[in-house]
Amino acid sequence: MVISFSLNKIPMALTSMIGMLTLVATGCVDSKTALGNIGSSTVVTMISMFIIAAGLNRTQMVTHLS
């Protein structure tokens, strides 16, 4: 997953889903544990940060500020 995130050849969401499915399929994590933390405040904060970063990248706000 780290290599896939670094290379950014496939979308980050797909990379994370493949990672989660791999862990569940190999038995490292059960499905209840894998899906149990989706509503936690940490996950919601990270998703919000990704959405804001994508919006700033699309509008090129960071480029204009720098």
mmCIF file as Biopython writes it, N, C-alpha, C and O atoms, coordinates in Angstrom:
data_model
#
loop_
_atom_site.group_PDB
_atom_site.id
_atom_site.type_symbol
_atom_site.label_atom_id
_atom_site.label_alt_id
_atom_site.label_comp_id
_atom_site.label_asym_id
_atom_site.label_entity_id
_atom_site.label_seq_id
_atom_site.pdbx_PDB_ins_code
_atom_site.Cartn_x
_atom_site.Cartn_y
_atom_site.Cartn_z
_atom_site.occupancy
_atom_site.B_iso_or_equiv
_atom_site.auth_seq_id
_atom_site.auth_asym_id
_atom_site.pdbx_PDB_model_num
ATOM 1   N N  . MET A ? 1  ? 0.813   -1.184  0.000   1.0 0.0 1  A 1 
ATOM 2   C CA . MET A ? 1  ? 0.000   0.000   0.000   1.0 0.0 1  A 1 
ATOM 3   C C  . MET A ? 1  ? 0.860   1.252   0.000   1.0 0.0 1  A 1 
ATOM 4   O O  . MET A ? 1  ? 0.528   2.229   -0.671  1.0 0.0 1  A 1 
ATOM 5   N N  . VAL A ? 2  ? 1.946   1.237   0.733   1.0 0.0 2  A 1 
ATOM 6   C CA . VAL A ? 2  ? 2.819   2.412   0.789   1.0 0.0 2  A 1 
ATOM 7   C C  . VAL A ? 2  ? 3.373   2.716   -0.595  1.0 0.0 2  A 1 
ATOM 8   O O  . VAL A ? 2  ? 3.431   3.875   -1.005  1.0 0.0 2  A 1 
ATOM 9   N N  . ILE A ? 3  ? 3.776   1.688   -1.308  1.0 0.0 3  A 1 
ATOM 10  C CA . ILE A ? 3  ? 4.312   1.883   -2.659  1.0 0.0 3  A 1 
ATOM 11  C C  . ILE A ? 3  ? 3.228   2.414   -3.583  1.0 0.0 3  A 1 
ATOM 12  O O  . ILE A ? 3  ? 3.482   3.314   -4.383  1.0 0.0 3  A 1 
ATOM 13  N N  . SER A ? 4  ? 2.028   1.869   -3.483  1.0 0.0 4  A 1 
ATOM 14  C CA . SER A ? 4  ? 0.930   2.332   -4.331  1.0 0.0 4  A 1 
ATOM 15  C C  . SER A ? 4  ? 0.561   3.778   -4.016  1.0 0.0 4  A 1 
ATOM 16  O O  . SER A ? 4  ? 0.286   4.560   -4.926  1.0 0.0 4  A 1 
ATOM 17  N N  . PHE A ? 5  ? 0.554   4.142   -2.721  1.0 0.0 5  A 1 
ATOM 18  C CA . PHE A ? 5  ? 0.288   5.536   -2.368  1.0 0.0 5  A 1 
ATOM 19  C C  . PHE A ? 5  ? 1.387   6.448   -2.913  1.0 0.0 5  A 1 
ATOM 20  O O  . PHE A ? 5  ? 1.102   7.553   -3.374  1.0 0.0 5  A 1 
ATOM 21  N N  . SER A ? 6  ? 2.624   5.999   -2.862  1.0 0.0 6  A 1 
ATOM 22  C CA . SER A ? 6  ? 3.742   6.817   -3.320  1.0 0.0 6  A 1 
ATOM 23  C C  . SER A ? 6  ? 3.724   7.007   -4.830  1.0 0.0 6  A 1 
ATOM 24  O O  . SER A ? 6  ? 3.957   8.110   -5.324  1.0 0.0 6  A 1 
ATOM 25  N N  . LEU A ? 7  ? 3.447   5.933   -5.562  1.0 0.0 7  A 1 
ATOM 26  C CA . LEU A ? 7  ? 3.449   6.024   -7.025  1.0 0.0 7  A 1 
ATOM 27  C C  . LEU A ? 7  ? 2.214   6.729   -7.569  1.0 0.0 7  A 1 
ATOM 28  O O  . LEU A ? 7  ? 2.269   7.353   -8.629  1.0 0.0 7  A 1 
ATOM 29  N N  . ASN A ? 8  ? 1.099   6.631   -6.846  1.0 0.0 8  A 1 
ATOM 30  C CA . ASN A ? 8  ? -0.153  7.296   -7.219  1.0 0.0 8  A 1 
ATOM 31  C C  . ASN A ? 8  ? -0.621  6.916   -8.622  1.0 0.0 8  A 1 
ATOM 32  O O  . ASN A ? 8  ? -1.155  7.751   -9.352  1.0 0.0 8  A 1 
ATOM 33  N N  . LYS A ? 9  ? -0.416  5.643   -8.996  1.0 0.0 9  A 1 
ATOM 34  C CA . LYS A ? 9  ? -0.882  5.163   -10.304 1.0 0.0 9  A 1 
ATOM 35  C C  . LYS A ? 9  ? -2.374  4.873   -10.301 1.0 0.0 9  A 1 
ATOM 36  O O  . LYS A ? 9  ? -3.052  5.099   -11.303 1.0 0.0 9  A 1 
ATOM 37  N N  . ILE A ? 10 ? -2.892  4.375   -9.180  1.0 0.0 10 A 1 
ATOM 38  C CA . ILE A ? 10 ? -4.324  4.152   -9.027  1.0 0.0 10 A 1 
ATOM 39  C C  . ILE A ? 10 ? -4.816  5.073   -7.917  1.0 0.0 10 A 1 
ATOM 40  O O  . ILE A ? 10 ? -4.033  5.467   -7.054  1.0 0.0 10 A 1 
ATOM 41  N N  . PRO A ? 11 ? -6.098  5.421   -7.926  1.0 0.0 11 A 1 
ATOM 42  C CA . PRO A ? 11 ? -6.613  6.367   -6.922  1.0 0.0 11 A 1 
ATOM 43  C C  . PRO A ? 11 ? -6.393  5.884   -5.488  1.0 0.0 11 A 1 
ATOM 44  O O  . PRO A ? 11 ? -6.379  4.682   -5.223  1.0 0.0 11 A 1 
ATOM 45  N N  . MET A ? 12 ? -6.222  6.829   -4.576  1.0 0.0 12 A 1 
ATOM 46  C CA . MET A ? 12 ? -5.970  6.502   -3.175  1.0 0.0 12 A 1 
ATOM 47  C C  . MET A ? 12 ? -7.115  5.709   -2.562  1.0 0.0 12 A 1 
ATOM 48  O O  . MET A ? 12 ? -6.881  4.797   -1.770  1.0 0.0 12 A 1 
ATOM 49  N N  . ALA A ? 13 ? -8.339  6.043   -2.918  1.0 0.0 13 A 1 
ATOM 50  C CA . ALA A ? 13 ? -9.488  5.326   -2.362  1.0 0.0 13 A 1 
ATOM 51  C C  . ALA A ? 13 ? -9.456  3.856   -2.754  1.0 0.0 13 A 1 
ATOM 52  O O  . ALA A ? 13 ? -9.734  2.979   -1.936  1.0 0.0 13 A 1 
ATOM 53  N N  . LEU A ? 14 ? -9.117  3.597   -4.003  1.0 0.0 14 A 1 
ATOM 54  C CA . LEU A ? 14 ? -9.031  2.215   -4.468  1.0 0.0 14 A 1 
ATOM 55  C C  . LEU A ? 14 ? -7.875  1.483   -3.795  1.0 0.0 14 A 1 
ATOM 56  O O  . LEU A ? 14 ? -8.003  0.308   -3.452  1.0 0.0 14 A 1 
ATOM 57  N N  . THR A ? 15 ? -6.767  2.154   -3.607  1.0 0.0 15 A 1 
ATOM 58  C CA . THR A ? 15 ? -5.623  1.552   -2.918  1.0 0.0 15 A 1 
ATOM 59  C C  . THR A ? 15 ? -5.989  1.166   -1.499  1.0 0.0 15 A 1 
ATOM 60  O O  . THR A ? 15 ? -5.653  0.071   -1.049  1.0 0.0 15 A 1 
ATOM 61  N N  . SER A ? 16 ? -6.666  2.043   -0.793  1.0 0.0 16 A 1 
ATOM 62  C CA . SER A ? 16 ? -7.032  1.734   0.591   1.0 0.0 16 A 1 
ATOM 63  C C  . SER A ? 16 ? -8.059  0.617   0.665   1.0 0.0 16 A 1 
ATOM 64  O O  . SER A ? 16 ? -7.998  -0.212  1.573   1.0 0.0 16 A 1 
ATOM 65  N N  . MET A ? 17 ? -9.004  0.576   -0.273  1.0 0.0 17 A 1 
ATOM 66  C CA . MET A ? 17 ? -9.989  -0.501  -0.275  1.0 0.0 17 A 1 
ATOM 67  C C  . MET A ? 17 ? -9.336  -1.850  -0.583  1.0 0.0 17 A 1 
ATOM 68  O O  . MET A ? 17 ? -9.685  -2.861  0.026   1.0 0.0 17 A 1 
ATOM 69  N N  . ILE A ? 18 ? -8.399  -1.867  -1.519  1.0 0.0 18 A 1 
ATOM 70  C CA . ILE A ? 18 ? -7.679  -3.104  -1.841  1.0 0.0 18 A 1 
ATOM 71  C C  . ILE A ? 18 ? -6.889  -3.570  -0.617  1.0 0.0 18 A 1 
ATOM 72  O O  . ILE A ? 18 ? -6.851  -4.764  -0.321  1.0 0.0 18 A 1 
ATOM 73  N N  . GLY A ? 19 ? -6.267  -2.642  0.086   1.0 0.0 19 A 1 
ATOM 74  C CA . GLY A ? 19 ? -5.528  -2.991  1.298   1.0 0.0 19 A 1 
ATOM 75  C C  . GLY A ? 19 ? -6.427  -3.587  2.361   1.0 0.0 19 A 1 
ATOM 76  O O  . GLY A ? 19 ? -6.075  -4.587  2.987   1.0 0.0 19 A 1 
ATOM 77  N N  . MET A ? 20 ? -7.598  -2.973  2.573   1.0 0.0 20 A 1 
ATOM 78  C CA . MET A ? 20 ? -8.528  -3.484  3.573   1.0 0.0 20 A 1 
ATOM 79  C C  . MET A ? 20 ? -9.048  -4.861  3.170   1.0 0.0 20 A 1 
ATOM 80  O O  . MET A ? 20 ? -9.110  -5.769  4.000   1.0 0.0 20 A 1 
ATOM 81  N N  . LEU A ? 21 ? -9.421  -5.020  1.906   1.0 0.0 21 A 1 
ATOM 82  C CA . LEU A ? 21 ? -9.929  -6.311  1.437   1.0 0.0 21 A 1 
ATOM 83  C C  . LEU A ? 21 ? -8.862  -7.398  1.526   1.0 0.0 21 A 1 
ATOM 84  O O  . LEU A ? 21 ? -9.174  -8.551  1.823   1.0 0.0 21 A 1 
ATOM 85  N N  . THR A ? 22 ? -7.604  -7.036  1.270   1.0 0.0 22 A 1 
ATOM 86  C CA . THR A ? 22 ? -6.514  -8.000  1.385   1.0 0.0 22 A 1 
ATOM 87  C C  . THR A ? 22 ? -6.345  -8.460  2.825   1.0 0.0 22 A 1 
ATOM 88  O O  . THR A ? 22 ? -6.163  -9.651  3.077   1.0 0.0 22 A 1 
ATOM 89  N N  . LEU A ? 23 ? -6.403  -7.532  3.766   1.0 0.0 23 A 1 
ATOM 90  C CA . LEU A ? 23 ? -6.280  -7.894  5.176   1.0 0.0 23 A 1 
ATOM 91  C C  . LEU A ? 23 ? -7.434  -8.781  5.634   1.0 0.0 23 A 1 
ATOM 92  O O  . LEU A ? 23 ? -7.226  -9.714  6.410   1.0 0.0 23 A 1 
ATOM 93  N N  . VAL A ? 24 ? -8.645  -8.499  5.162   1.0 0.0 24 A 1 
ATOM 94  C CA . VAL A ? 24 ? -9.799  -9.317  5.531   1.0 0.0 24 A 1 
ATOM 95  C C  . VAL A ? 24 ? -9.704  -10.689 4.870   1.0 0.0 24 A 1 
ATOM 96  O O  . VAL A ? 24 ? -9.983  -11.702 5.512   1.0 0.0 24 A 1 
ATOM 97  N N  . ALA A ? 25 ? -9.311  -10.738 3.590   1.0 0.0 25 A 1 
ATOM 98  C CA . ALA A ? 25 ? -9.232  -12.005 2.858   1.0 0.0 25 A 1 
ATOM 99  C C  . ALA A ? 25 ? -8.163  -12.938 3.416   1.0 0.0 25 A 1 
ATOM 100 O O  . ALA A ? 25 ? -8.339  -14.156 3.403   1.0 0.0 25 A 1 
ATOM 101 N N  . THR A ? 26 ? -7.062  -12.383 3.903   1.0 0.0 26 A 1 
ATOM 102 C CA . THR A ? 26 ? -5.991  -13.217 4.441   1.0 0.0 26 A 1 
ATOM 103 C C  . THR A ? 26 ? -6.231  -13.591 5.904   1.0 0.0 26 A 1 
ATOM 104 O O  . THR A ? 26 ? -5.493  -14.403 6.462   1.0 0.0 26 A 1 
ATOM 105 N N  . GLY A ? 27 ? -7.238  -13.015 6.520   1.0 0.0 27 A 1 
ATOM 106 C CA . GLY A ? 27 ? -7.567  -13.363 7.891   1.0 0.0 27 A 1 
ATOM 107 C C  . GLY A ? 27 ? -6.795  -12.571 8.934   1.0 0.0 27 A 1 
ATOM 108 O O  . GLY A ? 27 ? -6.879  -12.881 10.123  1.0 0.0 27 A 1 
ATOM 109 N N  . CYS A ? 28 ? -6.050  -11.563 8.521   1.0 0.0 28 A 1 
ATOM 110 C CA . CYS A ? 28 ? -5.315  -10.736 9.485   1.0 0.0 28 A 1 
ATOM 111 C C  . CYS A ? 28 ? -6.267  -9.903  10.333  1.0 0.0 28 A 1 
ATOM 112 O O  . CYS A ? 28 ? -5.993  -9.635  11.503  1.0 0.0 28 A 1 
ATOM 113 N N  . VAL A ? 29 ? -7.388  -9.495  9.737   1.0 0.0 29 A 1 
ATOM 114 C CA . VAL A ? 29 ? -8.376  -8.664  10.422  1.0 0.0 29 A 1 
ATOM 115 C C  . VAL A ? 29 ? -9.752  -9.226  10.068  1.0 0.0 29 A 1 
ATOM 116 O O  . VAL A ? 29 ? -9.995  -9.596  8.920   1.0 0.0 29 A 1 
ATOM 117 N N  . ASP A ? 30 ? -10.662 -9.291  11.059  1.0 0.0 30 A 1 
ATOM 118 C CA . ASP A ? 30 ? -12.016 -9.726  10.722  1.0 0.0 30 A 1 
ATOM 119 C C  . ASP A ? 30 ? -12.808 -8.541  10.168  1.0 0.0 30 A 1 
ATOM 120 O O  . ASP A ? 30 ? -12.434 -7.385  10.369  1.0 0.0 30 A 1 
ATOM 121 N N  . SER A ? 31 ? -13.896 -8.835  9.475   1.0 0.0 31 A 1 
ATOM 122 C CA . SER A ? 31 ? -14.645 -7.785  8.778   1.0 0.0 31 A 1 
ATOM 123 C C  . SER A ? 31 ? -15.265 -6.779  9.741   1.0 0.0 31 A 1 
ATOM 124 O O  . SER A ? 31 ? -15.379 -5.600  9.407   1.0 0.0 31 A 1 
ATOM 125 N N  . LYS A ? 32 ? -15.666 -7.223  10.931  1.0 0.0 32 A 1 
ATOM 126 C CA . LYS A ? 32 ? -16.250 -6.293  11.897  1.0 0.0 32 A 1 
ATOM 127 C C  . LYS A ? 32 ? -15.226 -5.256  12.344  1.0 0.0 32 A 1 
ATOM 128 O O  . LYS A ? 32 ? -15.556 -4.080  12.490  1.0 0.0 32 A 1 
ATOM 129 N N  . THR A ? 33 ? -14.003 -5.680  12.558  1.0 0.0 33 A 1 
ATOM 130 C CA . THR A ? 33 ? -12.942 -4.758  12.959  1.0 0.0 33 A 1 
ATOM 131 C C  . THR A ? 33 ? -12.569 -3.830  11.810  1.0 0.0 33 A 1 
ATOM 132 O O  . THR A ? 33 ? -12.338 -2.639  12.020  1.0 0.0 33 A 1 
ATOM 133 N N  . ALA A ? 34 ? -12.509 -4.372  10.596  1.0 0.0 34 A 1 
ATOM 134 C CA . ALA A ? 34 ? -12.115 -3.571  9.436   1.0 0.0 34 A 1 
ATOM 135 C C  . ALA A ? 34 ? -13.112 -2.459  9.146   1.0 0.0 34 A 1 
ATOM 136 O O  . ALA A ? 34 ? -12.718 -1.354  8.771   1.0 0.0 34 A 1 
ATOM 137 N N  . LEU A ? 35 ? -14.384 -2.736  9.313   1.0 0.0 35 A 1 
ATOM 138 C CA . LEU A ? 35 ? -15.409 -1.740  9.010   1.0 0.0 35 A 1 
ATOM 139 C C  . LEU A ? 35 ? -15.927 -1.007  10.242  1.0 0.0 35 A 1 
ATOM 140 O O  . LEU A ? 35 ? -16.741 -0.092  10.118  1.0 0.0 35 A 1 
ATOM 141 N N  . GLY A ? 36 ? -15.468 -1.394  11.422  1.0 0.0 36 A 1 
ATOM 142 C CA . GLY A ? 36 ? -15.979 -0.820  12.660  1.0 0.0 36 A 1 
ATOM 143 C C  . GLY A ? 36 ? -15.542 0.599   12.942  1.0 0.0 36 A 1 
ATOM 144 O O  . GLY A ? 36 ? -16.213 1.300   13.699  1.0 0.0 36 A 1 
ATOM 145 N N  . ASN A ? 37 ? -14.440 1.049   12.362  1.0 0.0 37 A 1 
ATOM 146 C CA . ASN A ? 37 ? -13.907 2.377   12.681  1.0 0.0 37 A 1 
ATOM 147 C C  . ASN A ? 37 ? -14.214 3.439   11.631  1.0 0.0 37 A 1 
ATOM 148 O O  . ASN A ? 37 ? -13.645 4.530   11.676  1.0 0.0 37 A 1 
ATOM 149 N N  . ILE A ? 38 ? -15.093 3.143   10.696  1.0 0.0 38 A 1 
ATOM 150 C CA . ILE A ? 38 ? -15.379 4.108   9.627   1.0 0.0 38 A 1 
ATOM 151 C C  . ILE A ? 38 ? -16.025 5.374   10.182  1.0 0.0 38 A 1 
ATOM 152 O O  . ILE A ? 38 ? -15.767 6.462   9.668   1.0 0.0 38 A 1 
ATOM 153 N N  . GLY A ? 39 ? -16.854 5.261   11.210  1.0 0.0 39 A 1 
ATOM 154 C CA . GLY A ? 39 ? -17.534 6.422   11.766  1.0 0.0 39 A 1 
ATOM 155 C C  . GLY A ? 39 ? -16.763 7.158   12.837  1.0 0.0 39 A 1 
ATOM 156 O O  . GLY A ? 39 ? -17.291 8.107   13.418  1.0 0.0 39 A 1 
ATOM 157 N N  . SER A ? 40 ? -15.528 6.759   13.124  1.0 0.0 40 A 1 
ATOM 158 C CA . SER A ? 40 ? -14.780 7.432   14.182  1.0 0.0 40 A 1 
ATOM 159 C C  . SER A ? 40 ? -14.373 8.843   13.755  1.0 0.0 40 A 1 
ATOM 160 O O  . SER A ? 40 ? -14.297 9.149   12.565  1.0 0.0 40 A 1 
ATOM 161 N N  . SER A ? 41 ? -14.118 9.675   14.727  1.0 0.0 41 A 1 
ATOM 162 C CA . SER A ? 41 ? -13.803 11.072  14.422  1.0 0.0 41 A 1 
ATOM 163 C C  . SER A ? 41 ? -12.485 11.214  13.657  1.0 0.0 41 A 1 
ATOM 164 O O  . SER A ? 41 ? -12.335 12.140  12.860  1.0 0.0 41 A 1 
ATOM 165 N N  . THR A ? 42 ? -11.540 10.320  13.886  1.0 0.0 42 A 1 
ATOM 166 C CA . THR A ? 42 ? -10.268 10.387  13.168  1.0 0.0 42 A 1 
ATOM 167 C C  . THR A ? 42 ? -10.466 10.139  11.677  1.0 0.0 42 A 1 
ATOM 168 O O  . THR A ? 42 ? -9.904  10.850  10.845  1.0 0.0 42 A 1 
ATOM 169 N N  . VAL A ? 43 ? -11.260 9.137   11.345  1.0 0.0 43 A 1 
ATOM 170 C CA . VAL A ? 43 ? -11.512 8.814   9.942   1.0 0.0 43 A 1 
ATOM 171 C C  . VAL A ? 43 ? -12.270 9.944   9.260   1.0 0.0 43 A 1 
ATOM 172 O O  . VAL A ? 43 ? -11.953 10.313  8.129   1.0 0.0 43 A 1 
ATOM 173 N N  . VAL A ? 44 ? -13.267 10.494  9.942   1.0 0.0 44 A 1 
ATOM 174 C CA . VAL A ? 44 ? -14.042 11.595  9.369   1.0 0.0 44 A 1 
ATOM 175 C C  . VAL A ? 44 ? -13.151 12.807  9.142   1.0 0.0 44 A 1 
ATOM 176 O O  . VAL A ? 44 ? -13.290 13.490  8.127   1.0 0.0 44 A 1 
ATOM 177 N N  . THR A ? 45 ? -12.242 13.085  10.066  1.0 0.0 45 A 1 
ATOM 178 C CA . THR A ? 45 ? -11.315 14.206  9.914   1.0 0.0 45 A 1 
ATOM 179 C C  . THR A ? 45 ? -10.388 13.994  8.722   1.0 0.0 45 A 1 
ATOM 180 O O  . THR A ? 45 ? -10.152 14.923  7.949   1.0 0.0 45 A 1 
ATOM 181 N N  . MET A ? 46 ? -9.863  12.782  8.566   1.0 0.0 46 A 1 
ATOM 182 C CA . MET A ? 46 ? -8.972  12.511  7.431   1.0 0.0 46 A 1 
ATOM 183 C C  . MET A ? 46 ? -9.710  12.621  6.102   1.0 0.0 46 A 1 
ATOM 184 O O  . MET A ? 46 ? -9.171  13.170  5.141   1.0 0.0 46 A 1 
ATOM 185 N N  . ILE A ? 47 ? -10.940 12.104  6.036   1.0 0.0 47 A 1 
ATOM 186 C CA . ILE A ? 47 ? -11.727 12.214  4.800   1.0 0.0 47 A 1 
ATOM 187 C C  . ILE A ? 47 ? -11.985 13.685  4.482   1.0 0.0 47 A 1 
ATOM 188 O O  . ILE A ? 47 ? -11.894 14.097  3.325   1.0 0.0 47 A 1 
ATOM 189 N N  . SER A ? 48 ? -12.307 14.475  5.506   1.0 0.0 48 A 1 
ATOM 190 C CA . SER A ? 48 ? -12.538 15.911  5.297   1.0 0.0 48 A 1 
ATOM 191 C C  . SER A ? 48 ? -11.285 16.603  4.773   1.0 0.0 48 A 1 
ATOM 192 O O  . SER A ? 48 ? -11.367 17.466  3.898   1.0 0.0 48 A 1 
ATOM 193 N N  . MET A ? 49 ? -10.121 16.223  5.311   1.0 0.0 49 A 1 
ATOM 194 C CA . MET A ? 49 ? -8.870  16.832  4.852   1.0 0.0 49 A 1 
ATOM 195 C C  . MET A ? 49 ? -8.583  16.472  3.396   1.0 0.0 49 A 1 
ATOM 196 O O  . MET A ? 49 ? -8.112  17.317  2.635   1.0 0.0 49 A 1 
ATOM 197 N N  . PHE A ? 50 ? -8.862  15.218  2.996   1.0 0.0 50 A 1 
ATOM 198 C CA . PHE A ? 50 ? -8.673  14.823  1.599   1.0 0.0 50 A 1 
ATOM 199 C C  . PHE A ? 50 ? -9.595  15.612  0.676   1.0 0.0 50 A 1 
ATOM 200 O O  . PHE A ? 50 ? -9.180  16.029  -0.405  1.0 0.0 50 A 1 
ATOM 201 N N  . ILE A ? 51 ? -10.843 15.820  1.092   1.0 0.0 51 A 1 
ATOM 202 C CA . ILE A ? 51 ? -11.794 16.567  0.271   1.0 0.0 51 A 1 
ATOM 203 C C  . ILE A ? 51 ? -11.347 18.019  0.124   1.0 0.0 51 A 1 
ATOM 204 O O  . ILE A ? 51 ? -11.385 18.571  -0.975  1.0 0.0 51 A 1 
ATOM 205 N N  . ILE A ? 52 ? -10.927 18.634  1.218   1.0 0.0 52 A 1 
ATOM 206 C CA . ILE A ? 52 ? -10.462 20.030  1.163   1.0 0.0 52 A 1 
ATOM 207 C C  . ILE A ? 52 ? -9.204  20.147  0.311   1.0 0.0 52 A 1 
ATOM 208 O O  . ILE A ? 52 ? -9.075  21.086  -0.474  1.0 0.0 52 A 1 
ATOM 209 N N  . ALA A ? 53 ? -8.274  19.203  0.457   1.0 0.0 53 A 1 
ATOM 210 C CA . ALA A ? 53 ? -7.044  19.238  -0.336  1.0 0.0 53 A 1 
ATOM 211 C C  . ALA A ? 53 ? -7.348  19.076  -1.822  1.0 0.0 53 A 1 
ATOM 212 O O  . ALA A ? 53 ? -6.731  19.741  -2.655  1.0 0.0 53 A 1 
ATOM 213 N N  . ALA A ? 54 ? -8.287  18.202  -2.161  1.0 0.0 54 A 1 
ATOM 214 C CA . ALA A ? 54 ? -8.656  18.027  -3.570  1.0 0.0 54 A 1 
ATOM 215 C C  . ALA A ? 54 ? -9.288  19.297  -4.126  1.0 0.0 54 A 1 
ATOM 216 O O  . ALA A ? 54 ? -9.020  19.686  -5.263  1.0 0.0 54 A 1 
ATOM 217 N N  . GLY A ? 55 ? -10.123 19.937  -3.322  1.0 0.0 55 A 1 
ATOM 218 C CA . GLY A ? 55 ? -10.738 21.189  -3.765  1.0 0.0 55 A 1 
ATOM 219 C C  . GLY A ? 55 ? -9.720  22.292  -3.959  1.0 0.0 55 A 1 
ATOM 220 O O  . GLY A ? 55 ? -9.791  23.036  -4.937  1.0 0.0 55 A 1 
ATOM 221 N N  . LEU A ? 56 ? -8.770  22.411  -3.038  1.0 0.0 56 A 1 
ATOM 222 C CA . LEU A ? 56 ? -7.727  23.434  -3.179  1.0 0.0 56 A 1 
ATOM 223 C C  . LEU A ? 56 ? -6.827  23.135  -4.374  1.0 0.0 56 A 1 
ATOM 224 O O  . LEU A ? 56 ? -6.374  24.055  -5.054  1.0 0.0 56 A 1 
ATOM 225 N N  . ASN A ? 57 ? -6.570  21.866  -4.630  1.0 0.0 57 A 1 
ATOM 226 C CA . ASN A ? 57 ? -5.756  21.494  -5.783  1.0 0.0 57 A 1 
ATOM 227 C C  . ASN A ? 57 ? -6.488  21.797  -7.084  1.0 0.0 57 A 1 
ATOM 228 O O  . ASN A ? 57 ? -5.883  22.277  -8.043  1.0 0.0 57 A 1 
ATOM 229 N N  . ARG A ? 58 ? -7.781  21.520  -7.117  1.0 0.0 58 A 1 
ATOM 230 C CA . ARG A ? 58 ? -8.561  21.749  -8.334  1.0 0.0 58 A 1 
ATOM 231 C C  . ARG A ? 58 ? -8.667  23.240  -8.662  1.0 0.0 58 A 1 
ATOM 232 O O  . ARG A ? 58 ? -8.613  23.627  -9.830  1.0 0.0 58 A 1 
ATOM 233 N N  . THR A ? 59 ? -8.818  24.071  -7.636  1.0 0.0 59 A 1 
ATOM 234 C CA . THR A ? 59 ? -8.942  25.507  -7.875  1.0 0.0 59 A 1 
ATOM 235 C C  . THR A ? 59 ? -7.578  26.191  -7.979  1.0 0.0 59 A 1 
ATOM 236 O O  . THR A ? 59 ? -7.510  27.385  -8.274  1.0 0.0 59 A 1 
ATOM 237 N N  . GLN A ? 60 ? -6.497  25.453  -7.742  1.0 0.0 60 A 1 
ATOM 238 C CA . GLN A ? 60 ? -5.133  25.954  -7.788  1.0 0.0 60 A 1 
ATOM 239 C C  . GLN A ? 60 ? -4.906  27.090  -6.800  1.0 0.0 60 A 1 
ATOM 240 O O  . GLN A ? 60 ? -4.108  27.995  -7.043  1.0 0.0 60 A 1 
ATOM 241 N N  . MET A ? 61 ? -5.623  27.024  -5.682  1.0 0.0 61 A 1 
ATOM 242 C CA . MET A ? 61 ? -5.480  28.046  -4.635  1.0 0.0 61 A 1 
ATOM 243 C C  . MET A ? 61 ? -4.065  28.026  -4.040  1.0 0.0 61 A 1 
ATOM 244 O O  . MET A ? 61 ? -3.477  29.077  -3.780  1.0 0.0 61 A 1 
ATOM 245 N N  . VAL A ? 62 ? -3.528  26.820  -3.830  1.0 0.0 62 A 1 
ATOM 246 C CA . VAL A ? 62 ? -2.186  26.701  -3.240  1.0 0.0 62 A 1 
ATOM 247 C C  . VAL A ? 62 ? -1.154  27.312  -4.163  1.0 0.0 62 A 1 
ATOM 248 O O  . VAL A ? 62 ? -0.234  27.980  -3.692  1.0 0.0 62 A 1 
ATOM 249 N N  . THR A ? 63 ? -1.279  27.105  -5.456  1.0 0.0 63 A 1 
ATOM 250 C CA . THR A ? 63 ? -0.349  27.658  -6.432  1.0 0.0 63 A 1 
ATOM 251 C C  . THR A ? 63 ? -0.381  29.186  -6.393  1.0 0.0 63 A 1 
ATOM 252 O O  . THR A ? 63 ? 0.661   29.841  -6.430  1.0 0.0 63 A 1 
ATOM 253 N N  . HIS A ? 64 ? -1.575  29.732  -6.319  1.0 0.0 64 A 1 
ATOM 254 C CA . HIS A ? 64 ? -1.715  31.192  -6.286  1.0 0.0 64 A 1 
ATOM 255 C C  . HIS A ? 64 ? -1.143  31.778  -4.986  1.0 0.0 64 A 1 
ATOM 256 O O  . HIS A ? 64 ? -0.548  32.856  -5.002  1.0 0.0 64 A 1 
ATOM 257 N N  . LEU A ? 65 ? -1.321  31.077  -3.877  1.0 0.0 65 A 1 
ATOM 258 C CA . LEU A ? 65 ? -0.798  31.577  -2.605  1.0 0.0 65 A 1 
ATOM 259 C C  . LEU A ? 65 ? 0.720   31.478  -2.523  1.0 0.0 65 A 1 
ATOM 260 O O  . LEU A ? 65 ? 1.373   32.319  -1.906  1.0 0.0 65 A 1 
ATOM 261 N N  . SER A ? 66 ? 1.274   30.445  -3.150  1.0 0.0 66 A 1 
ATOM 262 C CA . SER A ? 66 ? 2.740   30.283  -3.073  1.0 0.0 66 A 1 
ATOM 263 C C  . SER A ? 66 ? 3.393   31.151  -4.106  1.0 0.0 66 A 1 
ATOM 264 O O  . SER A ? 66 ? 4.619   31.167  -4.213  1.0 0.0 66 A 1 
#
